[in-house]
Amino acid sequence: MRYEEMTGLVQARAQLPDRQAAERAVRATLETLAERIPDGLADHMAAQLPQEAAEPLRRVAASHEGSPEERAYRRDHGERFDLTGFAGRIAWRTEHTEEEALREAAAFFEVLDSAVDPELMEKLYGVLPNDIRELLPESRAEQNARAGRGQGESGGS
């Protein structure tokens, strides 16, 4: 998917006034996502996105500082924050309300779902806490819920 197509879809789905607002929403969501997920997953996601969208993921992952232990933790786990923290960071970056930030992030995740491999979305789903997962497209969330129930039922035999 081309970057122009990605931002155009986010603009339409989030009902944003112009392309610049959509670009801010994409960048803010990707930067916040890169803070929350393991750096390795951010790198894999960046490899499947257009250069303009990949840049915020790579920049945030490269900026992680601290002791070797802290960097290793972030590489494998990402920062820990919930939906409130996620929304707050996006809202701060876009200068919108948290409600608007959540709407924009949900629109972005719908577009992301069609832009990257399903396996990558499965990995993303697996590393996010339940409250942030709710922003992912419903079909993906429902599919994962069914898969989790099926695994639990067969695992009990």
C-alpha positions as CSV (number, residue, x, y, z in Angstrom):
1,M,0.0,0.0,0.0
2,R,1.3,3.5,-0.9
3,Y,1.6,6.1,1.8
4,E,-0.9,8.4,0.0
5,E,-3.5,5.6,-0.1
6,M,-2.8,4.8,3.6
7,T,-3.3,8.4,4.8
8,G,-6.3,8.9,2.5
9,L,-8.0,5.9,4.0
10,V,-7.2,7.0,7.6
11,Q,-8.6,10.5,6.7
12,A,-11.8,9.0,5.4
13,R,-12.3,6.5,8.2
14,A,-11.5,8.9,11.0
15,Q,-13.4,11.7,9.3
16,L,-10.4,14.1,9.4
17,P,-10.6,17.4,7.7
18,D,-7.4,17.1,5.5
19,R,-4.5,15.0,4.6
20,Q,-2.2,16.7,7.1
21,A,-4.4,15.7,10.0
22,A,-4.4,12.1,8.7
23,E,-0.6,12.2,8.4
24,R,-0.4,13.5,12.0
25,A,-2.7,10.7,13.2
26,V,-0.7,8.0,11.3
27,R,2.6,9.3,12.7
28,A,1.3,9.7,16.3
29,T,-0.2,6.3,16.3
30,L,2.9,4.6,14.9
31,E,5.2,6.5,17.3
32,T,3.0,5.5,20.3
33,L,2.7,1.9,19.0
34,A,6.5,1.7,18.6
35,E,6.9,2.7,22.3
36,R,4.4,0.0,23.4
37,I,5.5,-3.0,21.3
38,P,8.8,-4.8,21.3
39,D,11.4,-3.2,19.0
40,G,11.8,-6.3,17.0
41,L,8.1,-6.3,16.1
42,A,8.3,-2.6,15.3
43,D,11.2,-3.4,12.9
44,H,9.2,-6.1,11.2
45,M,6.2,-3.8,10.8
46,A,8.4,-1.0,9.4
47,A,9.7,-3.4,6.8
48,Q,6.1,-3.9,5.5
49,L,5.1,-0.2,5.4
50,P,5.8,2.6,3.0
51,Q,9.0,4.5,3.9
52,E,7.0,7.5,5.3
53,A,5.1,5.3,7.7
54,A,8.1,3.1,8.6
55,E,10.2,6.1,9.7
56,P,8.4,6.8,13.0
57,L,8.6,3.2,14.0
58,R,12.3,3.0,13.2
59,R,13.1,6.4,14.9
60,V,11.4,5.4,18.1
61,A,13.0,2.0,18.2
62,A,16.4,3.5,17.6
63,S,15.9,6.1,20.3
64,H,15.6,3.7,23.1
65,E,18.3,4.4,25.6
66,G,19.3,3.2,29.0
67,S,21.2,0.4,30.5
68,P,21.8,-2.7,28.5
69,E,19.2,-4.4,30.6
70,E,16.6,-1.7,29.9
71,R,17.3,-1.8,26.1
72,A,17.0,-5.6,26.1
73,Y,13.7,-5.4,28.0
74,R,12.3,-2.9,25.5
75,R,13.7,-4.9,22.6
76,D,11.6,-7.9,23.8
77,H,8.6,-6.3,25.5
78,G,8.2,-2.6,24.8
79,E,7.0,0.0,27.4
80,R,4.1,-0.9,29.6
81,F,1.0,1.4,29.4
82,D,-2.7,0.9,29.0
83,L,-5.3,2.3,26.8
84,T,-5.5,5.6,28.8
85,G,-1.7,6.0,28.3
86,F,-2.0,5.0,24.7
87,A,-4.7,7.6,24.0
88,G,-3.0,10.3,26.0
89,R,0.2,9.9,24.1
90,I,-1.6,10.1,20.7
91,A,-3.7,13.0,21.9
92,W,-0.6,14.9,23.0
93,R,1.1,14.3,19.6
94,T,-1.9,15.3,17.5
95,E,-3.1,18.0,19.9
96,H,-6.5,16.4,19.9
97,T,-8.7,15.0,22.7
98,E,-8.2,11.5,23.9
99,E,-11.6,10.5,22.3
100,E,-10.4,11.9,19.0
101,A,-7.1,10.1,19.4
102,L,-8.8,6.8,20.0
103,R,-11.1,7.2,16.9
104,E,-8.0,8.1,14.8
105,A,-6.0,5.1,16.1
106,A,-8.9,2.7,15.5
107,A,-9.1,4.0,11.9
108,F,-5.4,3.6,11.5
109,F,-5.5,0.0,12.7
110,E,-8.2,-0.8,10.2
111,V,-5.9,0.5,7.4
112,L,-2.9,-1.2,8.9
113,D,-4.8,-4.5,9.0
114,S,-5.0,-4.4,5.2
115,A,-1.5,-3.1,4.7
116,V,0.6,-5.8,6.4
117,D,0.7,-9.5,6.5
118,P,-2.0,-11.2,8.7
119,E,0.7,-13.0,10.7
120,L,2.2,-9.6,11.7
121,M,-1.2,-8.4,12.8
122,E,-1.5,-11.6,14.9
123,K,1.8,-10.9,16.5
124,L,0.7,-7.3,17.2
125,Y,-2.5,-8.6,18.7
126,G,-0.5,-10.9,20.9
127,V,1.7,-8.3,22.5
128,L,-1.0,-5.6,23.2
129,P,-3.0,-5.6,26.4
130,N,-6.7,-6.3,26.1
131,D,-7.8,-2.7,26.4
132,I,-5.6,-1.6,23.5
133,R,-6.6,-4.7,21.4
134,E,-10.1,-3.3,21.4
135,L,-8.9,-0.7,18.9
136,L,-8.0,-3.4,16.4
137,P,-10.5,-4.3,13.7
138,E,-13.4,-6.3,15.0
139,S,-13.0,-9.1,12.6
140,R,-9.4,-9.7,13.8
141,A,-10.4,-9.4,17.5
142,E,-13.3,-11.9,16.9
143,Q,-11.1,-14.3,15.0
144,N,-8.5,-14.2,17.8
145,A,-11.2,-14.7,20.5
146,R,-12.5,-17.8,18.6
147,A,-9.0,-19.1,18.2
148,G,-8.2,-18.6,21.9
149,R,-11.4,-20.4,22.9
150,G,-10.6,-23.3,20.5
151,Q,-7.1,-23.7,21.9
152,G,-8.4,-23.6,25.5
153,E,-11.0,-26.3,24.8
154,S,-8.5,-28.6,23.1
155,G,-5.8,-27.9,25.6
156,G,-8.0,-29.3,28.4
157,S,-8.3,-32.8,26.9
